[in-house]
Amino acid sequence: SLPDEGKTFVSLNLAMSIASERDSRLVLVDADVAKAHLSDVLGLGDAPGLLDLLSKDGLTIDDVIVATSIPNLYFIPAGRSSAGAPELMASRRMEQVADELSARFSDAITLFDSSPVLLTNESQVLAKLVGQILLVVRANHTPRPAVLESIGLLNSNNIGCILNQFEGGSLEYYYGDRYQYGRQREPQ
């Protein structure tokens, strides 16, 4: 919903986790084109990427995709910034790129790290092109109305939430005392 909820951190960790599973491949796309933090973290902030693919005729996925040092994990940087980024993300070309990624990597998961839902419309555009949405919610930070508004704007039946940065000793408050892993409950 908002900045600083850990979307990029969660995207990168989820990508590495899935790619490390047996028989899994993953394409991670930095679709937070305004910030491009993921591209910077991976040292590819100046590399051609998604925005270039959307704006330049003749450029292909092969021209922008990067194999990482983690087997089965590929990355598409955000690309060079463009004043027309919102329009590019909402373009027919973006639909074609999403379809091409799906067809070409039919045995892989494509994961888009996108911008905060309440700050730009790029996430709403991407939501129409993907099969599932994970909304990162920062514990004790993201207001409930912001989460509900984001879910409404994404307008999808396939939204899951990841509670990030939870600090606490027990989830008993949230789940009751029925779920205690690693220890037996005393009979009553």
N, C-alpha and C positions, 0 to 999 in steps of 0.2 A: 504494500500500500504506500509506504513512505520510504525515504532514504534511511540508510543506516540500520536496516533490519537484518542484514547478513545474506542478501540474495546471492551475491557473487561468491561468498564463502561457501554457502550451501550448494550452489551450482557446481563449483569446482570439486568439492568433496564428493558429491553425488556422482559426478562424471568419473572421477578416479575409482570410486568404489564399484560402479557398474562395469567399467572397462576391465577391472581386475578379476571379474568373475569369469569362470570358464565359459567359452563359446559366446562371449558378449563383445560387441563393438559399440562405440559411442562416438557421435560427432557433437562436439560442444561448440555452440555459436554465440559469440558475444554480440547480442542484439540490443544491449544497452549502449547505443551508438553515441548518445550525448556524453556519457561518462567514460566508456570504454575501459573501465577499471580492470576487467579480466584480461584484456589485451595487454595492458601495462604490466600487470602482475606476471604474465607469461613472457614478458620481454618482446612483445610484438605490437607495441603501440603505434609504430610507424609503418607496419606492414599493410599491404593491400588486403582488403577483407570484404565484409558484407556490403558496406556502402559502395565500394568500388564495383562489386559484382552487380549491384542494382543500377548503377549510374553509367557504366561504360559498356558500350556495345562490343561484342566479341570476347569479353572476359568470361571465363568459365569457372566452375567450382574448382577444377584442377589448378587454376591460377592463384587461388586464395587459400586452399585448404593446406593445413600443416600437420604432418605426423608428429606426435609428441614422443618423448622418451618413454612413455608408458605404452606398452603394446596395446593395440586395439583402441587407442584414444586419439582422436583427430580433433583439430581445432580450426575454426574460422574466426579470425580477428574481426573487430568492428570495422576496420578500414579507416580510410582518411576522412576526416569530418567534412560534412557538406551542409550548406545552409538549407537545403531542401530535404534533410533527413526524414522528417515526419511524412512528407509526401512520397518519398522513396519507399519507406516501410509500408505505406498503404497502397502501393502501386500493383498493377497487374504483374509486373516483373517479380515482385516479392512472392506472389502466389506461385509463379513459375519456378522460382528458386526452391521454395518449400516442397513443391511437387517433385522437382528434380532430386533433391536430397532424399526424399522418401523413396523414390524409385531406384536411385543409384545405390543407396545404402539400405535396401529393403530388409537386410538382416541386422540392422543396427538401430540404435535409439538415437534420435536427434534431440538434443537438449538446448533450448534457447535461454540464455541469461538475459532477462529484459529489464527495462527501466521500471521505476515505481509506478504503479497503476494510477495513483492520484496526481502524478506530476506531468505525465505525458500521455498521449494516446497510442503510442507504439505498442504497449502491452495489450491494449484492447484489440488492435489490428492483428497482432500475433495470435491472440486467443481464438480467432476465427480460423486459423490455419493449422492448429495443433489438435492432437487427440486427447490430451490431458494437461491440466494446469496444476502446478504446485504453488501455492501462495505462502510465502515466508512471512511469519508473524513473530515479531520480537516480543518475548515475554516481558510483562510489566513495562512496556514502552508503547506498543501500538494500541491506540484507542479502539475499543470494540466498534464504534460507529465507522471508523476508517476501514476496518476489515469488512464490515457488512456492505459499505458503499463499494469497495473494490470488487467484492463478489458479484454485486449487482451490475457493475460496469463490465465485468468480464463476460457476463451473460452466457454461462456454460453449465451443463449438468455434470461435468467431469472436473471438479475442482477439489483438490485436497489441500490441507494446510500442514505446514511444518512449523512447530513451535520451536523457536530458536533462542539461544542465550538464556535458557531457564536456569536460574540460580536458586537452589533450594535443597533442602536435605531430603524431602519426602514428597512424593506425588500423592500421598494419601488424601490430601485436601481435594485433589482433582478426581481421584479414582476410588476413594474409599480404602478399606483395609483388605480387600479381596485379592489384590494383586501384589504379592510379595515374592519376588524372585530370589532364589538361593537360600531360603530358610523355610522351615516347616512351621505352620501355625499350630499352636497348642490347642488340643481339643477343649471345648467348653462344656 
